[in-house]
Structures are given as C-alpha cells and as structure tokens.
Amino acid sequence: MRDYLAANSPVNPTPRGYAKALDAPATLLTQVTGVPYDFR
C-alpha cells in the first residue's frame, strides 16, 4: 500500500468514465440512494 501511494499520490476519486450509467447521474459513485451528500 505504501509503495502504491508513493507512486500514485494524491489519490483522486474522480471517475474516469470507462462505464456510463444510463439511469443515474454522472456524479454517482455508489449505489446507495437517499444520502444527503454529493461527491465533487
């Protein structure tokens, strides 16, 4: 883990767009619905 983070820091949670959900917003990072936060 430390070697990976040393080579790949900072870790960026931005989706790369390899897959697209046609029935969900582009900001969706989880299948949990009804939560009061939005990833930015």
Kinemage of the C-alpha trace (Angstrom):
@kinemage 1
@onewidth
@group {chain A} dominant
@subgroup {mainchain}
@vectorlist {calphas} color= white
{ca met a 1} P 0.000 0.000 0.000
{ca arg a 2} L 2.752 2.470 0.886
{ca asp a 3} L 4.598 1.743 -2.360
{ca tyr a 4} L 1.405 2.261 -4.350
{ca leu a 5} L 0.630 5.559 -2.619
{ca ala a 6} L 4.218 6.712 -3.039
{ca ala a 7} L 3.910 6.194 -6.790
{ca asn a 8} L 0.272 7.314 -7.192
{ca ser a 9} L -0.333 10.129 -4.724
{ca pro a 10} L -2.511 12.012 -4.383
{ca val a 11} L -5.333 9.551 -4.965
{ca asn a 12} L -8.095 11.199 -6.981
{ca pro a 13} L -11.667 9.857 -6.593
{ca thr a 14} L -12.786 11.295 -9.935
{ca pro a 15} L -14.434 8.628 -12.111
{ca arg a 16} L -12.567 8.056 -15.379
{ca gly a 17} L -15.706 7.453 -17.422
{ca tyr a 18} L -14.915 3.928 -18.597
{ca ala a 19} L -18.504 2.896 -17.936
{ca lys a 20} L -21.627 5.015 -18.149
{ca ala a 21} L -24.853 4.501 -16.234
{ca leu a 22} L -27.783 5.488 -18.401
{ca asp a 23} L -30.217 5.703 -15.485
{ca ala a 24} L -28.073 7.633 -12.968
{ca pro a 25} L -26.296 10.990 -12.742
{ca ala a 26} L -22.620 11.225 -13.758
{ca thr a 27} L -21.704 12.092 -10.149
{ca leu a 28} L -22.882 8.704 -8.854
{ca leu a 29} L -20.046 6.876 -7.052
{ca thr a 30} L -22.190 4.422 -5.090
{ca gln a 31} L -25.478 2.582 -5.415
{ca val a 32} L -26.676 3.968 -2.072
{ca thr a 33} L -29.553 6.363 -2.653
{ca gly a 34} L -31.147 8.956 -0.407
{ca val a 35} L -27.945 10.177 1.242
{ca pro a 36} L -27.616 13.936 1.882
{ca tyr a 37} L -24.202 14.454 0.251
{ca asp a 38} L -22.758 14.876 -3.225
{ca phe a 39} L -19.220 13.990 -4.352
{ca arg a 40} L -17.407 16.876 -6.055
